[in-house]
Amino acid sequence: MLESLAKLAELIISTTYLFLPALIANAMPVIVVGNIMRRKTPINGGLVFVNGEPLLGGNKTWEGFTSGILGGMLVGVAIALLVSNPYWILYSIVMSLGAMIGDLVNSFIKRRLHIKAGNPFIPLDQLSFILSSYALVKILGVDVLLGEEITLVHLSIMTYVALVLHPLANLIAYILKLKDRPW
């Protein structure tokens, strides 16, 4: 029994490690754009959907998108140096890009459903960045460069981890006054 729990804990930790660039990328816009950088250039640039409503929420900015990718890439640089595998940098860039694309898709869907920017949309808020980062990594095959393939088992575990970590991280960001809402 203890051996099984130890193996499960090891799998959860290794999965979180593999998804760390996406997790950091998802958090960076809140930290950087909301609290460090005051400039906010909307990604949609005033574009509207066919119904005349904004394409994306007003909180989706180029500064946030860029900070997400850079934050995830820095994680990759640190890990690449630790494990002596330069492919971690490319992997982290792709994982971070996927996370940011997933966040944009989530925003697009929320606008079509008339959910206001900043309001929760469970479980898509917690999972869109995980699913899209996984998809982009698999489409481009960059996980194989690490010497470890990310499987559907990893995705399943990360789904459960994200459903717990995402709301917890948002609550902590709210308590630290990094966000104006606890979701």
N, C-alpha and C positions, 0 to 999 in steps of 0.2 A: 504494500500500500504506500509506504513512504517513498519507495523507489519510483512508483508511478507519479506521485505528486512532485517529486524532484524533477522528473522528466518533463512534466507539464509546465512547471515553473521555468525550466530551462528553455522550453519552446516559446513560452510567452515572452521571456526576456530577449531571446534571439530574434523573434518576430518584431518586437518593438524596436530593436536595434536596426533591423533592415528597413523599417518604415520611419526611422528617426528624421531623415531629411524632409519627408512630407509633413510630419508632425511639427517640426520647426518652421517650415515654410508656411504652414497654416496659421501659426501663431504670430509670425513676424509683422504682418500688416497692422495688427492691433497695437503692438508695442511701438513700432516705428512711426506709422502715420498718425496714430492717435495721440502719441505722447512725445515724440522726438521731433519729427518733421511736421511742420505746420502747412506746407504746401500740399494741395490735394488736386491733382489733375485727373478728372474722371476718364475712365477708360472708354466709355461710350461716346465721349466727345459731343454730346448733345443728340446723338442718333436716337431715333425712336422706332419702335416696332410698327407693324402695319396698322395696329389699332391706335397709334398716336401716343402710346405710353412709352416711357423710357425703356431702352433696351436692357439696361442693367440698373442695379441700385446705385444711388449716389455715393455709397461708401466704397465702391470698387474703383480704385485709383491706380494710375501707373506707378506711383510711389509704393503703394502696397504690394502690387504685383511684383515689382522689381525687388523690393526688400524680402519678399518671400523666397524668391529664387536665390538671391544672394545669401540669405540665412541658411537655407538648405545646402547650398554649395559649400559654405564655410564648415558645416558639419562634415561634409564629404572630404574636405581638405584635411580636417583634423583626424578623421578616421583613416584616411589614406596614409597619413604620416604615422599613425599608430600601428597599422597593420602592414605597412609597406606594400600597398596595392593602389597604384595611381588610378585604377579604374573606378575607385570609389568616388572620385571627383565627377566623372561623367555620369555615373549612376545617380549621384545626388542631384545633379543638375536636372536630369530627366525626371527623377522622382519629384523634385520641387516644382518643375514646370507642370507636371501632371496634376499636382495638388492645386496649383493656382488656376489651372484650366477648370478643374472640378469645381472650385469655388465660384468661378464665373458662370459655369453652367447652372449651378445651384441658384445663383442670383437671377439668371435669366428665367428659370422655371418659377421662382418665387414671384417675379414681376408678372408673369402670365397668369398666375393664380391669384393675383391682387394681394399678395402678402407684402406688407410694407417692409422697406429696408430696415434691417436690424431686428425685425420680429422673428421668432423661432419658427422653424419648419422641421420638426422631428420626423423621421430620423435622417433626412437628407442633409441637414446642416452637419451632422456628425460623420456622415459617410461619404459625401460626394468627393471630398479631397482624397480619401483613401482609395475609393474605387477607381478614380481617374488616374491617380499616380500608379496604381497597380497596372491598369490597362496600358498606359503609355510605356511603362518599363517592359511589359510583356510584348507589346507591338514592336518595339525597337530591339528587344532581346538583350538589353544591357545588363540584366541580372546575371546572365551566364558569364559575363566578363569577371564578375566577382568570384566565380568558382562555386557559387551557390544559386540554384534556381529558386525563385520565389514561387511557391505553389498556391493552389487554392486553399490548402490547409493554413498557410501563412495569412492569406487574405481573410479567411474565416476567423482566425484568432484575432487579427488586427481589428476586424469589425467589432468584436466583443470588447476589446480593449478601448477602441475609440468611443464606443457608446458609454463607457465609464469615464475615460479621461477627458473627453471634450467638454461635457457639462462641468466637471470638476475644475478644469483649467479656466473655463469662463467664469465660474464663481470666484476663483482665486483672483483673476484679472479684475473682476468687479470690486472685490474687497481691497485690492491694491490701487483702486481708482484708475486702472488702465482702460476700463470699459465703463460705460454709463448704465449698462443693464447686466443683470447676472446670467444672461443666456447668450 
